[in-house]
Amino acid sequence: MSASPETVWREALAEGRLLLQRARGSGSIVFPPRLAEPGSGEEDLEWVEACGMGTVYSVTMIGRKPPAEPYNVVLVDLDEGARVMSRVEGSAGVAIGLRVRATIDLGGDEPLLLFEPA
């Protein structure tokens, strides 16, 4: 039995790689990982490595009780066409339209997809 799409995606992240699925028939990028292309139900999905570049589509700041610092939650439109939710690290000035680059944090229990200003 083959691994689930979610497992394949997480294992690639653990190796420092950002993978997306692409439908062979239509060329559409599919995210989050799944068994079939949304809309058509076609199961002809292949894995492709993303370039990791994107643009912040939406941002919100999450305030925390002091002394903890607030943090951002962003939606990033990857250059390949997928939209992902994450955080932008290393910049207080996160705004819509900011160009970002994917990074993978391997410091926790699970690999974590983050972004930094490009």
Secondary structure, DSSP 4 states (H G I P E B T S, - for coil): -PPPHHHHHHHHHHTT--EEEEETTT--EE-S--SS-TTT----EEEEE---EEEEEEEEEE--STTSPPEEEEEEEETTS-EEEE-B-S-S---TT-EEEEEEE-SSSS-EEEEEE-
